[in-house]
Amino acid sequence: MEGLQSRGMKTIVICPGSRSAPLACAASFLAKKNALEVQTCIDERSAGFFALGVSAASSTPTAVITTSGTAVANLLPAAVEADRSCHPIFFISADRPGRLKDCGANQTVNQEEFLRPVSRYVFNTPLEGLHKINQQQFITLLSELWLQVTKFPGPVHLNIPFEEPIHPSLNEQEDVFRGWHPEDFEIIQLQEKDSLPKIYPSLNKIPLFDDFNKEGIIIVGPWRGDENRLGSYKTSLDLFQKMCDWPIFADPLSGIDSSQRGLIGYWDLMIDDRFCHKYKSLQILRLGPMPASRGLERWLASINSNQILISEGDSRNLDPLKVSSQFNAGFEYWYNQLIFSGNSFKPIELKLIGELLEKDRSIDNLLDKELKLNGNINEPTLARFLSDVIPTSIPIMLSASSPIRDWITFAGMKTLSRRIFGFRGASGIDGTLSMGMGLSNYLGKIILVTGDLSLMHDSNGWLFARDKKIKLIVLLIDNFGGGIFHQLPLKLGKNSDFEKYFTMPQLFDPLTLASSFGISYRQVSCFEDLEFAIEWGLSSSNTVLIRVVTDSLSDSALRTHLRDSAHYLLDKRS
């Protein structure tokens, strides 16, 4: 624990167990010395997502400690998301020693294999017990662990078999707390720059456009880099856009600001068959993974010119369309090499950005007429206006279901007025509340926008609310089941059982459930009351729940109407 803490780890989540007692004791000793923050959680799945939230907000590795057996298996959902969203996290599991393996011993399974498919690195300490490791092996282990979790951020699994005795006596605990170490064994303070240097490609291996003076579009997907590098990334993007004057289609999770020049807010509503045909010869620069837009995917698949996709260190194929040249050393490096290469932009007049900005204004006016901040609450209007009633200093986390899609489609550039977080790695609903708690643990006040099934699925996440430092405002969109499935292009026969097999409404009261965890709540029935409820939530010193009820059928019809109206308006203007 001292070794990992010396490298920069600040937060550990401890789950209950006996075999993991040495790890829990070690973490608690460091917590008493204010060297580590320690949280506890009885649910390993929730613990994993809470730690993921802390890592996402800080770009610093956190750790989860579990005992052996099925406890380790419960870490898999968080490990999957950490892998795909590129967040650094340690999963440290205690295990039975080698003599108890493969012989039917209680709580002994092949847990060292559970997380391997999604881990950057899996390491098992000696099967006879951690006490068999020597100083040099220990220092090598620490260096390798930190290198593997940070060079390409993601999950690292450290599995530690412990031999008996595993519970230290009171005298032994006092000795350790006073700073005892094994004889001739000293913790070496490792430096942050001990990891291997990044190896960048040579200039002739960098994909470039044939003619930077031709029209093009920049598509900015969810940010999957180090949070500390986001500022320089945005600076490079701003400089590039000023040089080429290409419009920008940005995902709410992109991390870029609403002040960025060239932003097109309602790009998702612009893309129809006419758009795909008219703009199929544009050059496309794609930063990061694909935004959650089927229309965008359909258009990009039809493009017959050069597409360049740039990741922030992720060497995996991020192009499901298989139409781009991928470059993995990051946009900032790509832009600097572009400048050094002598490529220049001629001051010619480009018409595309003017055309799209005009379309953007037309759609904005249309939505102003169609969506009013009064009366019953619907999801498109909520996405469009929520940013207006929340101070820009407050981050938002969006659930991976309807909210993220509505924010892409209807929020426009308002959604970029603050930092937005969400699940765009594996895009699941598992652990939504727990991750929001982890984000709040690091960032302070934050608003989580989630659906009822997502909230119920992770109800143990409410356990973290006992920590008064966590001030999460949960805005629950309750549409009585998986409302997003009403948006499926699914033709239903008279004998279909849509609710049973798709929406799956659950017989539970989210307010009663939250109350059982000591959570204060407000029920909001109309838009007029929403702003007051948000103010109440922000003024609270604890975690709170705000519930709004929507009708998923009418909301689905409204989305279709708005999209058709936007397409009709743009066709008419053309």
PyMOL commands that set and color helices and strands:
alter all, ss='L'
color gray80, all
select helices_A, chain A and resi 2-7+21-32+44-58+70-73+76-85+98-100+111-113+116-118+130-132+135-150+170-177+192-194+203-205+227-244+252-254+267-270+273-278+294-302+331-340+352-370+379-389+402-410+412-417+432-443+452-457+459-466+483-487+498-503+510-516+527-539+552-573
alter helices_A, ss='H'
color red, helices_A
select strands_A, chain A and resi 11-14+37-40+62-66+89-95+121-124+155-161+216-220+248-250+283-287+307-310+325-327+396-398+420-422+446-451+472-478+520-524+544-549
alter strands_A, ss='S'
color yellow, strands_A
deselect
rebuild
show_as cartoon
